[in-house]
Amino acid sequence: MMDLNVPAGLTREELEREIADMAKELGRLGGLREAESDRRVAKGGAPLTPNITEAALQIRLVMWRKALDAVEREEREDAARGAAETEAA
């Protein structure tokens, strides 16, 4: 099973790189599923729905994006604190 947790201590760049890789893989999986689904429907069959791997990757992507948001928020807060300290000095 896919690990859905985000490892602690990743840099912004590492998070961005991993998110881009996940999004690319998710697009590839979705494209493969859609192509097979289209073939099935053309033959009179039922369309395919996302499988567990695709669903888990979607969840993982959301969690990693939230981690990136937290890192970005922390960077903004650190910058604001630095500006306030500089202004106070």
C-alpha beads as a LAMMPS data file, in Angstrom:
LAMMPS data file: protein, C-alpha beads

89 atoms
88 bonds

1 atom types
1 bond types

-500.0 500.0 xlo xhi
-500.0 500.0 ylo yhi
-500.0 500.0 zlo zhi

Masses

1 110.0

Atoms # bond

1 1 1 0.000 0.000 0.000
2 1 1 1.116 3.514 -0.754
3 1 1 2.386 5.640 2.139
4 1 1 0.138 8.699 2.317
5 1 1 2.171 10.573 4.945
6 1 1 4.498 13.449 4.137
7 1 1 8.005 12.975 5.587
8 1 1 8.973 15.726 8.015
9 1 1 11.710 18.172 7.189
10 1 1 11.329 18.337 3.415
11 1 1 12.287 21.610 1.791
12 1 1 9.953 23.620 -0.373
13 1 1 11.850 22.534 -3.490
14 1 1 11.627 18.851 -2.541
15 1 1 7.891 19.158 -1.923
16 1 1 7.365 20.961 -5.228
17 1 1 9.382 18.322 -7.123
18 1 1 7.474 15.423 -5.520
19 1 1 4.117 17.111 -6.173
20 1 1 5.023 17.635 -9.832
21 1 1 6.026 13.962 -10.141
22 1 1 2.796 12.815 -8.491
23 1 1 0.679 15.047 -10.717
24 1 1 2.449 13.688 -13.795
25 1 1 1.893 10.072 -12.678
26 1 1 -1.730 10.790 -11.854
27 1 1 -2.231 12.256 -15.315
28 1 1 -0.601 9.211 -16.887
29 1 1 -2.784 6.799 -14.903
30 1 1 -5.909 8.794 -15.710
31 1 1 -5.033 8.888 -19.385
32 1 1 -4.472 5.132 -19.490
33 1 1 -7.766 4.497 -17.700
34 1 1 -9.671 6.852 -19.994
35 1 1 -8.191 5.244 -23.108
36 1 1 -9.125 1.747 -21.911
37 1 1 -12.542 3.001 -20.835
38 1 1 -13.134 4.465 -24.297
39 1 1 -12.184 1.144 -25.904
40 1 1 -14.596 -0.730 -23.626
41 1 1 -17.462 1.672 -24.291
42 1 1 -16.824 1.449 -28.039
43 1 1 -17.295 -2.321 -27.759
44 1 1 -20.549 -1.852 -25.826
45 1 1 -19.031 -2.360 -22.360
46 1 1 -19.115 -0.302 -19.201
47 1 1 -16.599 2.503 -18.628
48 1 1 -13.795 2.063 -16.094
49 1 1 -13.726 3.984 -12.843
50 1 1 -10.556 5.096 -11.023
51 1 1 -8.821 2.223 -9.249
52 1 1 -7.421 2.228 -5.716
53 1 1 -3.938 3.252 -6.876
54 1 1 -5.277 6.302 -8.668
55 1 1 -7.481 7.226 -5.705
56 1 1 -4.603 6.810 -3.230
57 1 1 -2.369 8.956 -5.410
58 1 1 -5.045 11.678 -5.487
59 1 1 -5.243 11.628 -1.679
60 1 1 -1.457 11.659 -1.358
61 1 1 -1.232 14.614 -3.746
62 1 1 -3.708 16.601 -1.650
63 1 1 -1.768 15.862 1.542
64 1 1 1.540 16.892 -0.009
65 1 1 -0.020 20.106 -1.362
66 1 1 -1.246 20.905 2.155
67 1 1 2.287 20.323 3.470
68 1 1 3.637 22.708 0.811
69 1 1 1.008 25.287 1.829
70 1 1 2.189 24.984 5.441
71 1 1 5.824 25.502 4.422
72 1 1 4.888 28.548 2.347
73 1 1 2.821 29.975 5.217
74 1 1 5.746 29.475 7.609
75 1 1 8.085 31.243 5.165
76 1 1 5.702 34.209 4.950
77 1 1 5.375 34.377 8.745
78 1 1 9.160 34.235 9.165
79 1 1 9.567 37.034 6.623
80 1 1 6.931 39.145 8.391
81 1 1 8.603 38.568 11.761
82 1 1 11.983 39.510 10.299
83 1 1 10.536 42.691 8.830
84 1 1 8.884 43.587 12.151
85 1 1 12.127 42.996 14.061
86 1 1 14.087 45.110 11.559
87 1 1 11.511 47.890 11.811
88 1 1 11.573 47.762 15.623
89 1 1 15.381 48.009 15.718

Bonds

1 1 1 2
2 1 2 3
3 1 3 4
4 1 4 5
5 1 5 6
6 1 6 7
7 1 7 8
8 1 8 9
9 1 9 10
10 1 10 11
11 1 11 12
12 1 12 13
13 1 13 14
14 1 14 15
15 1 15 16
16 1 16 17
17 1 17 18
18 1 18 19
19 1 19 20
20 1 20 21
21 1 21 22
22 1 22 23
23 1 23 24
24 1 24 25
25 1 25 26
26 1 26 27
27 1 27 28
28 1 28 29
29 1 29 30
30 1 30 31
31 1 31 32
32 1 32 33
33 1 33 34
34 1 34 35
35 1 35 36
36 1 36 37
37 1 37 38
38 1 38 39
39 1 39 40
40 1 40 41
41 1 41 42
42 1 42 43
43 1 43 44
44 1 44 45
45 1 45 46
46 1 46 47
47 1 47 48
48 1 48 49
49 1 49 50
50 1 50 51
51 1 51 52
52 1 52 53
53 1 53 54
54 1 54 55
55 1 55 56
56 1 56 57
57 1 57 58
58 1 58 59
59 1 59 60
60 1 60 61
61 1 61 62
62 1 62 63
63 1 63 64
64 1 64 65
65 1 65 66
66 1 66 67
67 1 67 68
68 1 68 69
69 1 69 70
70 1 70 71
71 1 71 72
72 1 72 73
73 1 73 74
74 1 74 75
75 1 75 76
76 1 76 77
77 1 77 78
78 1 78 79
79 1 79 80
80 1 80 81
81 1 81 82
82 1 82 83
83 1 83 84
84 1 84 85
85 1 85 86
86 1 86 87
87 1 87 88
88 1 88 89
